[in-house]
Amino acid sequence: MVSKFSAAGVRAIFAGHYHRNAGGHFEEMELVVTSAMGAVMRDPLTGVTGRSGYRVVDVEETELKHRFVEIEGDEARKKKDEQ
């Protein structure tokens, strides 16, 4: 399927709800997976648990940019309350 997308000129595929951020490339096409908003799981390769958040995508005529924005969780709120 990704071969057909690439042949059709698709520049990026965005998906979500994988419980961690992930991604890669196929030919010139970028594959981007954004974590779920709730239970973010530990990365099995790094052992690091991700953060909840959302992805902002800016689409222009010739350029596509995206970034992941973390949402402060309960731990960050507790630290702020203690200060």
N, C-alpha and C positions, 0 to 999 in steps of 0.2 A: 504494500500500500504506500509506504513512504517513497518508493521509486516512482509511483504515479504522481504523487504530490510534487516531487522534485522536478519531474519532467514537465509538469504543468506550470512551473515557475513559483510555487509556494516557497516563501522565504523563511517561514517559521511555523512551528506547531506548538501551541500552548495547551497544557493539560493540567489537571489538578487532583487533589484529594488522594495523594500518594502517601501522606503522613511524613513526608520529608521532601526537601528540595532536591531536584535531580536535573539532569540534562545531558546534552551531547550534540553531535553534529552528524548529518548524513549528507555527503557531498557538500553543497553550499547552503543547505537548509539547517537551521538551528532547532533543536528539540528542547523545550523548556517545561519542566514539571514543577508546580508550586505546591507546597505542603498544605495540609488541611488546616483549618483555623483552630481546631480543638486539640486533639491528642497528637502532638508531633513526636515521632518515634526516634530512637537512637540510630545513627548511621552505623551499619554493621562493619564498615571498613575503618572508620575513624573512632568509633565509640562515643562520638559527640552527639548530644541530643539537640535538635534544632529548636528554633523559636517559632511561635505562631506569628502569622503576618499575612500580607497580601502582596500581589505583584502589580506594579504600575507599568503600563505599556504605552509608549509614545510612538505613533505610526505617522511617518511622513511619506512623501512621494517616493523617495529613493532610500530612506533610512528607517530602521526600526530599532528603538532602544527600549530596554526594560530594566527594572530594578525591583528588588524585594524589600519591602518595608516591614520591619518587625513591629509587633504590637507588644507593649509592656504587659507582662503577666503578673500573677499574684505576688511573686517574689519581689519584683521591682516596686510594686505598690506598697508592700510591707516595709521595705527599706525606706521609702519616702515618708511613710507614716511615722517611722521611728526617729527621723531627723528632726 
